[in-house]
Amino acid sequence: MRPKELKIGDLVKSTSGRDIAKYYVVYAENEKGYFILIDGKVKTQKNPKTKNSKHLEYVTHFDDIEQKIKDKKMYDFEITTALNQFKKSLK
């Protein structure tokens, strides 16, 4: 299920490419309409991944992470922790 528009703080799953089935958090959107994604480990705030929304599947939204990103008080380990907690909830 993909909402009409992805936004900052959304948890998304890659549906194509080398990173298929990998989870990311939407960090921003660039001027070309591509989304800037981070996972806190490999793809950090300093080295994010850019991906087209056609290749992303919406999973859920993290309100607390959205607020921290907007306030520019986000640390990479917080993203990693949130993703790990989500993955544990799937099991």
C-alpha positions as CSV (number, residue, x, y, z in Angstrom):
1,M,0.0,0.0,0.0
2,R,1.4,3.4,-1.0
3,P,-0.1,6.6,0.2
4,K,-0.7,9.5,-2.3
5,E,2.4,11.2,-1.0
6,L,5.3,10.0,1.1
7,K,6.6,12.4,3.7
8,I,9.4,12.8,6.2
9,G,9.4,10.1,8.9
10,D,7.7,7.4,6.8
11,L,9.1,3.9,6.9
12,V,9.3,2.5,3.4
13,K,10.4,-0.7,1.8
14,S,12.4,-0.9,-1.4
15,T,10.6,-2.8,-4.1
16,S,13.4,-2.9,-6.7
17,G,17.1,-2.6,-7.3
18,R,20.0,-4.1,-5.4
19,D,18.4,-3.1,-2.1
20,I,15.1,-4.9,-2.7
21,A,13.2,-5.6,0.6
22,K,15.4,-3.2,2.6
23,Y,13.8,-0.7,5.0
24,Y,14.5,3.0,5.0
25,V,13.1,6.1,6.7
26,V,12.2,9.1,4.4
27,Y,14.6,11.9,5.3
28,A,13.7,14.4,2.7
29,E,12.6,14.9,-0.9
30,N,14.7,16.6,-3.6
31,E,13.7,19.0,-6.3
32,K,13.4,16.3,-8.9
33,G,10.8,14.4,-6.8
34,Y,13.1,11.6,-5.6
35,F,13.2,10.7,-1.9
36,I,16.3,10.9,0.3
37,L,16.4,7.8,2.4
38,I,18.4,6.7,5.4
39,D,18.8,3.6,7.5
40,G,21.2,4.9,10.1
41,K,23.9,2.3,9.4
42,V,25.0,2.2,5.8
43,K,22.9,5.0,4.5
44,T,23.4,7.8,7.1
45,Q,22.5,11.4,7.1
46,K,25.8,12.3,5.6
47,N,25.6,9.5,2.9
48,P,21.8,9.0,2.1
49,K,20.2,7.0,-0.7
50,T,18.1,8.6,-3.4
51,K,15.3,6.6,-4.8
52,N,12.2,7.1,-7.0
53,S,8.9,6.8,-5.2
54,K,7.8,4.2,-7.8
55,H,10.3,1.8,-6.2
56,L,9.1,2.3,-2.7
57,E,6.3,0.8,-0.7
58,Y,4.9,2.6,2.3
59,V,4.9,0.6,5.6
60,T,4.2,3.0,8.5
61,H,5.0,6.4,9.9
62,F,7.2,7.4,12.8
63,D,5.9,10.6,14.4
64,D,8.8,11.0,16.8
65,I,11.4,10.6,14.1
66,E,9.6,13.0,11.8
67,Q,9.7,15.7,14.5
68,K,13.4,15.1,15.2
69,I,14.3,15.3,11.5
70,K,12.4,18.6,11.2
71,D,14.0,20.0,14.3
72,K,17.4,18.8,13.0
73,K,18.0,16.8,16.2
74,M,18.2,13.4,14.7
75,Y,21.1,10.9,15.2
76,D,21.7,8.0,13.0
77,F,21.6,5.5,15.9
78,E,18.0,6.6,16.6
79,I,17.0,5.5,13.0
80,T,18.8,2.2,13.4
81,T,17.1,1.6,16.8
82,A,13.6,2.4,15.3
83,L,14.2,0.1,12.3
84,N,15.5,-2.8,14.6
85,Q,12.4,-2.4,16.8
86,F,10.1,-2.5,13.8
87,K,11.8,-5.6,12.4
88,K,11.5,-7.4,15.8
89,S,7.8,-6.6,15.8
90,L,7.4,-8.4,12.5
91,K,8.7,-11.7,14.0
